[in-house]
């Protein structure tokens, strides 16, 4: 293996080897103080991430499975987290929408590097009502509405000029019809069965706390080896 900083290293290898993990003090996490259910802890951690200056802490990774059983993942925005679960939205006709319609089991991942924290969520995704989807779409910016009006997410695009033309038309309509509806826009909620909280440690004695829900209403908590 080529030593770090060797003369024949590629720019990629040099950049990779120069990265440092958690080069700052990390918060402590005592799992004994964690609440009985995971959403409350998630909300606390989210507020702390935002307060620590994490950029876009509501960004999350959504993993799904396609019709052939192959995993897929993408980054999108969380719209809420409550007693029902973790909320997001997209077109039902998109790749993720089609995958969720066929196989609604999915996973979410959050990573807040300033604090060495991760949250992993697994569960089943349910769709909301048309009213919830409409409210979600119109609680956002004009740009979000314009993007939704463009539609055709994940379809092949012939060229960028076609996208520019469709986007310009969508922006014009969004400004002219701020109450416009997009029938394919769908509200989703991942109803959790398992939620893991990971707190990094400079000495690699990471704390992992997992919540699991079986058939009953409550949660089982357990620690995991790092």
C-alpha positions as CSV (number, residue, x, y, z in Angstrom):
1,X,0.0,0.0,0.0
2,X,1.3,3.5,-0.9
3,X,2.2,5.5,2.3
4,X,0.4,8.7,2.9
5,X,2.0,11.7,1.3
6,X,4.0,9.5,-1.1
7,X,5.2,11.5,-4.2
8,X,3.2,9.3,-6.6
9,X,-0.1,9.7,-4.8
10,X,-2.9,11.0,-7.0
11,X,-4.8,14.2,-6.0
12,X,-7.7,12.0,-5.0
13,X,-5.6,9.8,-2.7
14,X,-3.8,12.8,-1.2
15,X,-7.2,14.5,-0.5
16,X,-8.6,11.2,0.9
17,X,-5.6,10.6,3.2
18,X,-5.6,14.2,4.5
19,X,-9.1,14.0,5.9
20,X,-9.6,13.9,9.6
21,X,-12.6,12.5,11.5
22,X,-14.0,14.5,14.4
23,X,-11.1,16.9,14.8
24,X,-13.1,18.8,17.5
25,X,-14.5,18.1,20.9
26,X,-17.6,15.9,20.7
27,X,-20.5,16.0,23.1
28,X,-21.1,13.3,25.7
29,X,-24.1,11.1,25.5
30,X,-25.4,9.1,28.5
31,X,-28.0,6.6,27.2
32,X,-29.3,6.3,30.7
33,X,-30.8,9.7,30.4
34,X,-32.5,9.0,27.1
35,X,-36.3,9.3,26.9
36,X,-38.6,6.3,26.6
37,X,-39.3,6.9,22.9
38,X,-37.0,7.9,20.1
39,X,-38.7,10.9,18.5
40,X,-38.1,13.0,21.6
41,X,-34.4,12.2,21.5
42,X,-34.2,12.9,17.8
43,X,-35.8,16.3,18.2
44,X,-33.3,17.2,21.0
45,X,-30.4,16.1,18.8
46,X,-31.8,18.0,15.8
47,X,-32.0,21.2,17.8
48,X,-28.5,20.7,19.1
49,X,-27.2,20.0,15.6
50,X,-28.8,23.2,14.3
51,X,-27.4,25.1,17.2
52,X,-23.9,23.7,16.5
53,X,-24.1,25.2,13.0
54,X,-24.6,21.9,11.1
55,X,-25.5,22.9,7.5
56,X,-28.9,21.7,6.5
57,X,-29.4,19.3,9.4
58,X,-32.8,18.3,8.0
59,X,-31.0,16.6,5.1
60,X,-31.4,12.9,5.2
61,X,-30.7,9.8,3.1
62,X,-33.6,7.6,2.0
63,X,-32.9,4.0,1.1
64,X,-35.4,1.9,-0.8
65,X,-35.4,-1.3,-2.9
66,X,-36.4,-1.5,-6.5
67,X,-38.4,-4.2,-8.3
68,X,-35.4,-6.4,-8.8
69,X,-34.5,-6.2,-5.1
70,X,-31.5,-3.9,-5.6
71,X,-31.0,-1.1,-3.0
72,X,-31.3,2.5,-4.0
73,X,-30.5,5.7,-2.0
74,X,-30.8,9.4,-2.4
75,X,-30.7,12.6,-0.3
76,X,-33.8,14.6,0.4
77,X,-35.2,16.9,3.1
78,X,-37.1,15.9,6.2
79,X,-40.4,17.9,6.5
80,X,-41.3,16.8,10.1
81,X,-40.7,14.3,12.8
82,X,-43.6,13.5,15.2
83,X,-45.4,10.6,16.9
84,X,-46.4,9.2,13.5
85,X,-42.8,9.1,12.2
86,X,-40.5,11.0,9.8
87,X,-42.1,13.0,7.1
88,X,-41.0,13.8,3.5
89,X,-42.6,14.3,0.2
90,X,-42.1,13.6,-3.5
91,X,-43.8,12.7,-6.7
92,X,-45.6,9.3,-6.7
93,X,-44.3,8.9,-10.2
94,X,-40.6,9.3,-9.3
95,X,-38.3,6.4,-8.9
96,X,-38.6,6.5,-5.1
97,X,-42.4,6.8,-5.3
98,X,-42.7,3.8,-7.5
99,X,-40.3,1.8,-5.3
100,X,-42.2,2.7,-2.2
101,X,-45.5,1.8,-3.8
102,X,-44.2,-1.7,-4.6
103,X,-42.0,-2.2,-1.5
104,X,-42.8,0.2,1.3
105,X,-40.1,-0.9,3.7
106,X,-37.3,1.8,3.8
107,X,-34.6,3.3,5.9
108,X,-33.4,6.9,6.7
109,X,-30.0,8.1,7.7
110,X,-28.9,11.4,9.3
111,X,-25.3,12.5,9.9
112,X,-24.3,15.5,11.8
113,X,-20.5,15.6,11.7
114,X,-19.9,18.6,13.9
115,X,-21.1,16.4,16.8
116,X,-20.1,13.0,15.5
117,X,-23.7,11.9,15.5
118,X,-25.8,9.6,13.3
119,X,-29.4,8.6,13.5
120,X,-30.6,5.5,11.5
121,X,-34.3,4.7,11.1
122,X,-35.9,1.6,9.6
123,X,-39.6,1.1,9.1
124,X,-42.5,1.1,6.8
125,X,-43.6,4.1,4.6
126,X,-47.2,5.1,4.4
127,X,-48.7,7.8,2.2
128,X,-50.6,10.8,3.5
129,X,-53.9,12.2,2.3
130,X,-54.2,14.5,-0.8
131,X,-54.9,17.3,1.6
132,X,-51.7,16.7,3.5
133,X,-49.7,16.6,0.2
134,X,-51.3,19.9,-0.9
135,X,-50.5,21.6,2.4
136,X,-47.0,20.3,2.3
137,X,-46.4,21.7,-1.2
138,X,-47.8,25.1,-0.4
139,X,-46.0,25.5,2.9
140,X,-42.7,25.7,0.9
141,X,-41.1,28.2,-1.4
142,X,-42.1,29.4,-4.9
143,X,-39.1,27.5,-6.1
144,X,-40.3,24.3,-4.5
145,X,-43.7,24.7,-6.2
146,X,-42.0,25.4,-9.6
147,X,-39.9,22.3,-9.3
148,X,-42.9,20.2,-8.5
149,X,-44.8,21.7,-11.5
150,X,-41.9,20.6,-13.8
151,X,-42.6,17.1,-12.7
152,X,-41.2,14.1,-14.7
153,X,-38.7,13.3,-11.9
154,X,-36.3,10.5,-12.8
155,X,-37.4,10.3,-16.4
156,X,-34.7,10.5,-19.2
157,X,-34.0,14.1,-20.2
158,X,-33.0,14.7,-23.8
159,X,-30.9,17.9,-23.1
160,X,-30.5,20.7,-20.7
161,X,-32.3,23.2,-23.0
162,X,-35.5,21.2,-22.6
163,X,-35.1,21.4,-18.8
164,X,-34.5,25.1,-18.9
165,X,-37.6,25.7,-21.0
166,X,-39.8,23.5,-18.7
167,X,-38.4,25.2,-15.6
168,X,-39.0,28.7,-17.0
169,X,-42.6,27.8,-17.7
170,X,-43.0,26.3,-14.3
171,X,-41.6,29.3,-12.5
172,X,-44.0,31.6,-14.5
173,X,-47.0,29.4,-13.6
174,X,-45.9,29.2,-9.9
175,X,-45.8,33.0,-9.7
176,X,-49.1,33.3,-11.6
177,X,-50.9,30.5,-9.8
178,X,-49.5,30.2,-6.3
179,X,-52.3,27.8,-5.3
180,X,-51.7,25.4,-8.2
181,X,-52.0,21.8,-7.4
182,X,-49.7,18.9,-8.5
183,X,-51.6,15.7,-8.5
184,X,-48.5,13.5,-8.3
185,X,-47.1,15.3,-5.2
186,X,-47.4,12.9,-2.3
187,X,-46.8,13.1,1.4
188,X,-45.0,10.2,3.0
189,X,-44.2,9.2,6.5
190,X,-41.8,6.5,7.6
191,X,-43.4,4.8,10.6
192,X,-40.4,3.5,12.6
193,X,-39.8,0.0,13.9
194,X,-36.2,0.6,14.8
195,X,-34.2,3.8,15.5
196,X,-30.5,3.9,16.4
197,X,-28.6,6.8,17.9
198,X,-24.9,6.9,17.4
199,X,-22.6,9.2,19.3
200,X,-19.0,9.2,18.1
201,X,-16.1,9.3,20.6
202,X,-12.5,10.4,19.9
203,X,-11.2,7.2,21.4
204,X,-13.6,5.2,19.3
205,X,-15.7,4.1,22.3
206,X,-18.8,5.1,20.3
207,X,-22.1,5.0,22.1
208,X,-24.9,3.2,20.1
209,X,-28.4,3.2,21.5
210,X,-31.1,1.3,19.6
211,X,-34.9,1.5,20.1
212,X,-36.9,-1.4,18.8
213,X,-40.7,-1.7,18.6
214,X,-42.2,-5.2,18.5
215,X,-46.0,-5.8,18.4
216,X,-46.8,-3.7,21.5
217,X,-47.0,0.1,21.8
218,X,-43.8,0.7,23.7
219,X,-40.1,0.6,22.8
220,X,-37.3,-1.7,23.9
221,X,-33.9,0.0,24.3
222,X,-30.6,-1.7,24.1
223,X,-26.9,-0.7,23.7
224,X,-24.8,-2.0,20.8
225,X,-21.1,-2.7,20.5
226,X,-19.5,0.1,18.4
